Amino acid sequence: MNRQLPFEWGGKAAASCAAVLTAVALAAAAAAAGPVAASSSPLDALRFLAGSWRGEGSGQPGTGNGRDSFRFDLDGRVLVRRSHAEYPPSAGRPAVVHDDLMVIYPAPGGSGLEAAYFDNEGHVIRYEGAVSPDGRRVVFTSAARPGAPRFRLTYSQADADTVDVTFEIAPPGAPDAFRPYVSGRSRRVESER
């Protein structure tokens, strides 16, 4: 039985079909080969922070303890920090519970770091991040704005499982006059898998 196709086969139609089939075959081969190695990212320098941490600290809210976690998310394109700190009542001050979330990501163009910080007190802070040349310290600093305080958050690696953390505030009108607000030391309790 000889059936007639409802369209003419050959020429441009055959070439188009062949091109589509080739593209599908190449895509299938690439998928079967597995994921492509991710290109170098500014986030790679923060791998020393990945995992769960417990720490103690002191400062203006008093002496307290807390826990942090740093987890890579969205296929390694962001690093998410969750933090919980508790400060018991002290010197006439009530107990304080502080929770925050910070999302760290490569800056546009991929040459640095930026972060967005949110906490249970309603603060929202935008940071720019810089890693020290030896890769053992990362400093997040907010931009100077007229009439507003400026913030700086620093993580310094003391050893493979210990980091020192300092949060500083510069008052309005003196954007480089940072003073410690709280500082402490955290120890890794779990590595990120």
N, C-alpha and C positions, 0 to 999 in steps of 0.2 A: 504494500500500500504506500503510495507516494502522496504525502500531505504537503500542502503548500503553506509556508509560513505567512502570517498576516503582514509581514514587513520584509523588506529586502535585506538579506544577510550578506555581509561582506563589506569591504571598504571601511568607511568611518565607523559604522556600527560595530564591526568585528574588532577594530582597533580600540574603541572605547571599552568594550567588554573585556578585552585582554588587559587593558590598563587597570580596570577596576579589580579584576581577579588577581593581578600581580600585587596591587596595593594590599588587598585582603590577605594574601599569602605572606607578604612581608610583615604585616602587623601581627599575624598569628605566630610567625617565627620569632618575632621580637618578644611577644608575650610568653612564649614557651621557654625562651632563654632566661627568663627571670627579670627581676628589677634591675634597672640601670643604677650603677653606683651614684649616690648623690654627690653633687659637686661640693666643694669646700664652702662652708657657711661660717659666718662670724659666730654662730651658736656653738660650733665645735669647741671653741675655747672655754665654754661653760660646762663641759662634760664633768668637770671635777665637782660640780654642785648636784648632779643628778642623784636622786635617791631621797630617803627620809632622814630627818635630823631631829635631835632633841638638844635643847640648850637652856642655859641660865644667863640672865643678864640683869643689868641695873641701869638706872638713869632717873629722869624726872618723874616717871610714873611709879618709881620704887624699885624693889628687887623682885624679880619674878622668874618664871620658867615658861617654856613653850616648845612648840614643835613646828617644823617646816617640811614641806615636800617640794621637790623640783622634778617635774616630769616632762619629757619631750612629748609633744602632741602634734596632730595634723601632719603625720608622716615626717616628723622631725623638723617641721618648719617654724615651730614656736616652742618655747620653754615656759611652762606654767608653774609658778610658785604659789603655794597656799601656805599661809602662816596663821598660827593660833598662839597667843600669849596670854598668860594670866598673872596679874599682880595682886597679891592679897592686900587687905586694908592696912594702911600704915600712916602713922603720924597724922591722924585725923582724916585721912583720905579714904574714900570707899574703895572696895575692890574694883579692879579694872580687868575687863576681858576684851582683848583686841584680836580681830580676825581680818585678814586681808588676802587679796588675790592680785598677783602681778603676772602679766603676760609679756614675755620678752621675745623679740623678733628681730630679724635683720632689718637694718635701715634701708629705705629705698636706694637702690643702686648696689646693695649688698656690701658696703664698705664699713659698716659699723653696726651698732646695736641701738634699738629703741625699746622702751617698755611703757606699758600702761598699768597703773596701780590704782586699786580701789579698796576701800576698807569699810568696816561696819560703822564708822563714825561719819561717813559721807564724804571723805576725802577722795579726790581723784587727782593723781599726779602723773604727768607725762615726763619721762626720763630719756636722756641720751646715755648710752653706756659705752665705756671704754675698758679694754682689757690691758693689763700691764704687759710690757714686752716679755717678761718671763712666764706669763700665762697663769700666775698664781693669785692674781687680784683682779676683781672687776669693780668698777665704780660707776654708779648710776647717779647722774646729776640732773636736776630740773633746770629749765631755762630761767634766767633772771627776768622778772616782770616788775615794772614800777609799782610800788606800794604793796607788794606781796612777798611773803617769805620764800626762800629758796631751800631745796632739800637735796641731801646727798646720802646715798646708801652704798656702803662698801662691804664686799665679801673678800676676805683675805685667807688663802689656804695656808693653815699652819702645818698640816701634814695631810696624808691621803684621806684621813677620816675626821679631820677637825678643821673648822673654819671660824674665824673671828668676824663678827658682824658689828658694824657701827652705823647708826642713823644719826645724821646731823642736820641742824636747821640754821640757816642764816636769816637774820631779821630783815624786815622790809627796809630798804634804803641802804643796806650793807650786804650786797649779794655774795661777797666772798668771805664774810666773817662767820664761817661755820663754827658752831659749837655742838658738842655731842649732846644728843637728847637721850639716847639709850645705846648701850653696847653690851655685847656678850660673846659667848663662845658656844658653838654647837658641835655635837659629835654625831657622825653618821650612824644610824641604826639599821639602815637597809639600803642597798645599792639598787639603782634602777636596772631592771632586767632588759 
